[in-house]
Amino acid sequence: MTNISSAEVEASSVAAEVETQRAPRRRRPGKASAPQADRGALSSADWRRPGVKYTWTTMHVVMAVILVVWGLGPILLLAKWAITPTMDINAHPLGWFPNGVAWSNLDAAWNDIEISKYFVNTLIVAAGSWVSQMIVATTGGYVLSVLRPKWAKYVNGAVLATLFVPAVVLLVPLYLVILHPPVIGHSLINSFWAVWLPAGASAFNVVLVARFFDSLPREVFEAARVDGAGPFRLFWSIVLPMSKPILGVVSVFAVIASWKDFLWPLLVLRDPDKQPLSVRLPAIAQSSDVGELMAALAISTLIPIVLFLVFQRMFLRGAGLGGAVKG
């Protein structure tokens, strides 16, 4: 009995040693977190020094204040001038309402200068341009990235080549096409289609969307095809819902580009009743009061600011595909 028990004890000790060697060693929290904390320019030991800590904290605060003033300063100043009397803008541009607030500037800009009509025209132009660019960018990116026909590489090269052509060079040929469309036969001058259709020919948006589609997991596409999804169903039900971040980015680019475009609407929209704010504001600046003009400019900046506030998370948020692929 003694020999058997000693053998069992020896066997159990050997097994314990083997299990101890096989078990993964746990790292100490301090050692694991130290390299991550020291990835910056200053180590954790440097931050514990009072001189370094207060100096760099002060620099961070100063840089944050400079960036806020540099970015929000012009917008806040424009908002102040929009409700400031003209005499105060000329005499005390940075004064804090020496003679009170002139809310009448907003009413005069909206009704007397008829900013409301040009504001609606701008919304129409921006909405149509957005739809045109989204259709071309998503379908073009889908064909070049997901469907990938044999001729996709040649089309992709042609699209990339157009990025090197200056936009000014294309003004005359594009204007002649709008003046005498090859299929329609009727001039599109003074029509919103003259702005909407050329806006869709954006090679940058096509390339941007195609590169995003390249990063989507192909396993999801193959699973959808196995389940019987055709090209249109794959595009509408799989690709587009997974592409909300890039759709938001392209939407912001499309609307802001259309909102600030001046030269092309000036050429094709000759009727003042159809011109957007970007074209009408320089025209009315010579005959309008300064306070009313500032109010009109402030109103014209509302949509880009609201659009940025709505879509700002789209730039930083991922596609949310964590549970789409398992394994």
C-alpha positions as CSV (number, residue, x, y, z in Angstrom):
1,M,0.0,0.0,0.0
2,T,2.9,2.3,0.8
3,N,4.5,1.8,-2.6
4,I,1.3,2.3,-4.5
5,S,0.5,5.5,-2.6
6,S,4.0,6.9,-3.2
7,A,3.7,6.1,-6.9
8,E,0.3,7.9,-7.1
9,V,1.7,10.9,-5.3
10,E,4.7,11.1,-7.7
11,A,2.5,10.7,-10.7
12,S,0.2,13.4,-9.5
13,S,3.1,15.8,-8.9
14,V,4.5,15.1,-12.4
15,A,1.1,15.8,-13.9
16,A,0.8,19.0,-12.0
17,E,4.2,20.2,-13.3
18,V,3.1,19.4,-16.9
19,E,-0.1,21.4,-16.5
20,T,1.8,24.3,-15.0
21,Q,4.1,24.4,-18.0
22,R,1.2,24.1,-20.5
23,A,-0.8,26.9,-18.8
24,P,-0.3,30.3,-20.4
25,R,1.5,32.8,-18.3
26,R,-0.5,35.8,-17.3
27,R,1.1,39.2,-17.7
28,R,1.0,41.7,-15.0
29,P,-1.4,44.6,-15.6
30,G,1.3,47.1,-14.9
31,K,3.8,45.7,-17.5
32,A,1.1,45.3,-20.1
33,S,-0.3,48.8,-19.8
34,A,3.0,50.6,-19.5
35,P,3.9,50.4,-23.2
36,Q,0.5,51.6,-24.2
37,A,0.7,54.6,-21.8
38,D,4.2,55.5,-23.3
39,R,3.2,55.5,-26.9
40,G,3.0,59.3,-27.0
41,A,5.8,61.9,-27.1
42,L,5.9,62.0,-23.3
43,S,6.0,59.0,-21.0
44,S,4.0,58.5,-17.9
45,A,7.1,59.4,-15.9
46,D,7.4,62.7,-17.8
47,W,3.8,63.6,-17.1
48,R,4.4,63.1,-13.4
49,R,6.9,65.9,-13.4
50,P,5.1,69.2,-12.5
51,G,7.0,71.4,-15.0
52,V,6.2,69.1,-17.9
53,K,2.6,68.5,-16.9
54,Y,1.7,72.2,-16.5
55,T,3.6,73.3,-19.6
56,W,2.0,70.8,-21.9
57,T,-1.5,71.2,-20.4
58,T,-1.2,75.0,-21.0
59,M,-0.1,74.4,-24.6
60,H,-3.1,72.1,-25.2
61,V,-5.5,74.6,-23.8
62,V,-4.0,77.4,-25.8
63,M,-4.1,75.4,-29.0
64,A,-7.7,74.4,-28.4
65,V,-8.7,78.0,-27.9
66,I,-6.9,79.0,-31.1
67,L,-8.6,76.3,-33.1
68,V,-12.1,77.2,-31.7
69,V,-11.6,80.9,-32.4
70,W,-10.1,80.3,-35.9
71,G,-12.9,77.9,-36.9
72,L,-16.0,79.5,-35.1
73,G,-14.8,83.1,-35.1
74,P,-15.9,84.0,-38.6
75,I,-19.3,82.2,-38.2
76,L,-20.0,83.9,-34.9
77,L,-19.0,87.3,-36.3
78,L,-21.3,86.8,-39.2
79,A,-24.1,85.9,-36.9
80,K,-23.5,89.0,-34.9
81,W,-23.4,91.3,-37.9
82,A,-26.6,89.8,-39.2
83,I,-28.5,91.4,-36.3
84,T,-26.3,94.5,-36.0
85,P,-27.3,97.9,-37.5
86,T,-25.3,99.1,-40.5
87,M,-24.0,102.1,-38.7
88,D,-22.5,99.9,-35.9
89,I,-21.0,97.5,-38.4
90,N,-19.2,100.4,-40.1
91,A,-18.2,102.3,-37.0
92,H,-17.7,99.5,-34.4
93,P,-17.4,96.2,-36.2
94,L,-16.3,94.3,-33.1
95,G,-18.4,96.3,-30.6
96,W,-21.0,94.4,-28.6
97,F,-24.2,96.0,-30.0
98,P,-23.6,99.7,-29.1
99,N,-27.0,100.8,-30.4
100,G,-29.0,97.6,-29.7
101,V,-30.0,94.6,-31.8
102,A,-31.5,95.0,-35.3
103,W,-33.7,92.0,-35.8
104,S,-35.2,93.8,-38.7
105,N,-32.2,92.9,-40.8
106,L,-33.4,89.3,-41.0
107,D,-36.9,90.2,-42.0
108,A,-35.6,92.7,-44.6
109,A,-33.2,90.1,-46.0
110,W,-35.9,87.4,-46.2
111,N,-38.7,89.5,-47.7
112,D,-37.3,92.7,-49.3
113,I,-34.2,91.2,-50.9
114,E,-36.2,88.0,-51.5
115,I,-33.6,85.7,-50.1
116,S,-36.5,83.2,-49.5
117,K,-36.9,82.7,-53.2
118,Y,-33.2,82.3,-53.9
119,F,-33.0,80.0,-50.8
120,V,-35.6,77.7,-52.3
121,N,-33.8,77.8,-55.7
122,T,-30.6,76.7,-53.9
123,L,-32.4,73.9,-52.1
124,I,-33.8,72.7,-55.4
125,V,-30.4,72.8,-57.1
126,A,-28.7,71.1,-54.2
127,A,-31.3,68.4,-53.9
128,G,-31.2,67.5,-57.6
129,S,-27.5,67.5,-57.7
130,W,-27.4,65.3,-54.7
131,V,-29.7,62.7,-56.3
132,S,-27.8,62.8,-59.5
133,Q,-24.4,62.3,-57.8
134,M,-25.7,59.6,-55.5
135,I,-27.1,57.6,-58.3
136,V,-24.0,57.8,-60.5
137,A,-21.6,57.2,-57.6
138,T,-23.3,54.2,-56.0
139,T,-24.1,52.4,-59.2
140,G,-20.7,53.2,-60.8
141,G,-18.9,52.1,-57.6
142,Y,-21.1,48.9,-57.4
143,V,-20.2,47.9,-61.0
144,L,-16.5,48.6,-60.6
145,S,-16.1,47.1,-57.1
146,V,-18.7,44.4,-56.6
147,L,-19.8,43.1,-60.0
148,R,-16.4,43.6,-61.6
149,P,-17.0,42.7,-65.3
150,K,-14.1,42.1,-67.6
151,W,-14.0,45.7,-68.8
152,A,-14.1,47.2,-65.3
153,K,-10.4,47.8,-65.2
154,Y,-10.5,49.9,-68.4
155,V,-13.5,51.9,-67.2
156,N,-11.8,52.4,-63.8
157,G,-8.7,53.7,-65.6
158,A,-10.8,56.1,-67.7
159,V,-12.5,57.4,-64.6
160,L,-9.2,58.0,-62.9
161,A,-7.9,59.8,-66.0
162,T,-10.7,62.3,-65.8
163,L,-9.5,63.4,-62.4
164,F,-6.4,64.9,-64.0
165,V,-8.5,67.1,-66.4
166,P,-9.1,70.7,-65.0
167,A,-12.7,71.5,-64.6
168,V,-12.3,74.8,-66.4
169,V,-11.2,73.0,-69.6
170,L,-14.5,71.2,-69.8
171,L,-16.7,74.4,-69.4
172,V,-17.0,75.1,-73.1
173,P,-17.7,71.5,-74.4
174,L,-20.1,71.0,-71.5
175,Y,-21.9,74.2,-72.2
176,L,-22.3,73.3,-75.9
177,V,-23.8,69.9,-74.9
178,I,-26.3,71.7,-72.6
179,L,-27.1,74.2,-75.3
180,H,-27.7,71.5,-77.9
181,P,-28.3,68.1,-76.2
182,P,-27.6,65.2,-78.7
183,V,-30.7,63.1,-77.8
184,I,-33.3,65.6,-76.5
185,G,-32.7,68.3,-79.2
186,H,-34.1,71.0,-76.9
187,S,-31.8,73.4,-75.1
188,L,-31.5,73.0,-71.3
189,I,-30.5,76.6,-70.6
190,N,-32.6,78.1,-67.8
191,S,-33.5,74.7,-66.7
192,F,-32.5,73.0,-63.4
193,W,-31.6,69.9,-65.4
194,A,-28.6,71.9,-66.8
195,V,-27.2,71.9,-63.3
196,W,-28.4,68.5,-62.1
197,L,-27.1,66.3,-65.0
198,P,-23.5,67.6,-65.1
199,A,-23.3,67.3,-61.3
200,G,-23.6,63.6,-61.6
201,A,-20.4,63.3,-63.7
202,S,-18.2,63.3,-60.6
203,A,-15.3,60.9,-61.0
204,F,-14.1,61.6,-57.5
205,N,-17.3,60.3,-55.9
206,V,-17.3,57.2,-58.1
207,V,-13.7,56.4,-57.0
208,L,-14.4,57.2,-53.4
209,V,-17.5,54.9,-53.2
210,A,-15.7,52.1,-55.2
211,R,-12.8,52.1,-52.7
212,F,-15.2,51.8,-49.8
213,F,-17.1,48.9,-51.5
214,D,-13.7,47.2,-51.9
215,S,-13.4,47.1,-48.1
216,L,-16.8,45.4,-47.6
217,P,-16.6,41.6,-46.8
218,R,-17.0,39.4,-49.8
219,E,-18.4,36.6,-47.7
220,V,-21.6,38.6,-47.2
221,F,-22.0,39.0,-51.0
222,E,-21.4,35.3,-51.6
223,A,-23.9,34.3,-48.9
224,A,-26.5,36.6,-50.5
225,R,-25.9,35.1,-54.0
226,V,-26.2,31.6,-52.5
227,D,-29.6,32.6,-51.0
228,G,-30.7,33.6,-54.5
229,A,-30.2,37.4,-54.4
230,G,-29.7,39.0,-57.9
231,P,-27.5,42.0,-58.7
232,F,-30.2,44.5,-58.0
233,R,-31.3,42.9,-54.7
234,L,-27.7,42.6,-53.7
235,F,-27.1,46.3,-54.4
236,W,-30.3,47.5,-52.7
237,S,-30.6,45.2,-49.7
238,I,-26.9,44.3,-48.9
239,V,-24.5,46.9,-50.3
240,L,-26.3,50.1,-49.6
241,P,-27.3,49.3,-45.9
242,M,-23.7,48.4,-45.3
243,S,-22.4,51.7,-46.9
244,K,-24.1,54.3,-44.7
245,P,-20.9,56.0,-43.7
246,I,-19.6,56.6,-47.2
247,L,-23.1,57.7,-48.4
248,G,-23.1,60.3,-45.6
249,V,-19.7,61.6,-46.7
250,V,-20.6,61.7,-50.4
251,S,-23.9,63.5,-49.4
252,V,-22.0,66.2,-47.5
253,F,-19.6,66.7,-50.4
254,A,-22.3,66.8,-53.0
255,V,-24.6,69.3,-51.2
256,I,-21.8,71.6,-50.1
257,A,-20.2,71.6,-53.6
258,S,-23.6,72.4,-55.1
259,W,-24.3,75.0,-52.4
260,K,-21.2,77.1,-53.2
261,D,-20.9,76.5,-56.9
262,F,-21.0,79.9,-58.7
263,L,-19.6,79.7,-62.3
264,W,-21.7,76.9,-63.8
265,P,-25.1,78.1,-62.4
266,L,-24.2,81.6,-63.6
267,L,-23.7,80.3,-67.2
268,V,-26.7,78.0,-67.5
269,L,-29.3,79.7,-65.3
270,R,-29.7,83.2,-66.8
271,D,-33.1,83.9,-65.4
272,P,-32.6,85.7,-62.0
273,D,-35.8,84.0,-60.7
274,K,-34.1,80.6,-61.0
275,Q,-30.6,81.5,-59.8
276,P,-29.3,80.2,-56.4
277,L,-27.9,82.2,-53.5
278,S,-24.3,81.7,-54.7
279,V,-25.2,83.7,-57.9
280,R,-27.6,86.2,-56.5
281,L,-25.7,87.3,-53.4
282,P,-22.9,89.0,-55.4
283,A,-25.4,90.7,-57.6
284,I,-27.5,92.2,-54.8
285,A,-24.4,93.2,-52.7
286,Q,-24.0,96.4,-54.6
287,S,-27.5,97.6,-54.0
288,S,-28.3,96.3,-50.5
289,D,-27.8,97.6,-47.0
290,V,-24.7,96.2,-45.3
291,G,-26.7,94.9,-42.3
292,E,-29.3,93.2,-44.6
293,L,-26.5,91.7,-46.7
294,M,-24.9,90.2,-43.6
295,A,-28.3,88.8,-42.6
296,A,-28.6,87.3,-46.1
297,L,-25.2,85.7,-45.9
298,A,-26.0,84.3,-42.5
299,I,-29.1,82.7,-43.8
300,S,-27.2,81.2,-46.7
301,T,-24.8,79.4,-44.3
302,L,-27.6,77.6,-42.3
303,I,-27.9,74.6,-44.5
304,P,-24.1,73.7,-44.7
305,I,-23.8,74.1,-40.9
306,V,-26.9,72.0,-40.2
307,L,-25.7,69.4,-42.7
308,F,-22.4,69.1,-41.0
309,L,-23.9,68.7,-37.6
310,V,-26.2,66.0,-38.8
311,F,-23.6,64.0,-40.7
312,Q,-20.5,64.6,-38.5
313,R,-20.7,61.2,-36.9
314,M,-20.7,59.5,-40.4
315,F,-17.1,60.5,-40.8
316,L,-16.0,58.8,-37.6
317,R,-18.4,55.9,-37.3
318,G,-17.5,52.6,-38.9
319,A,-19.7,50.5,-41.1
320,G,-21.0,48.5,-38.2
321,L,-20.1,45.1,-39.7
322,G,-18.9,43.4,-36.5
323,G,-21.6,40.8,-36.6
324,A,-21.9,40.4,-40.3
325,V,-19.1,37.8,-40.6
326,K,-18.5,35.1,-38.1
327,G,-15.3,33.0,-37.8
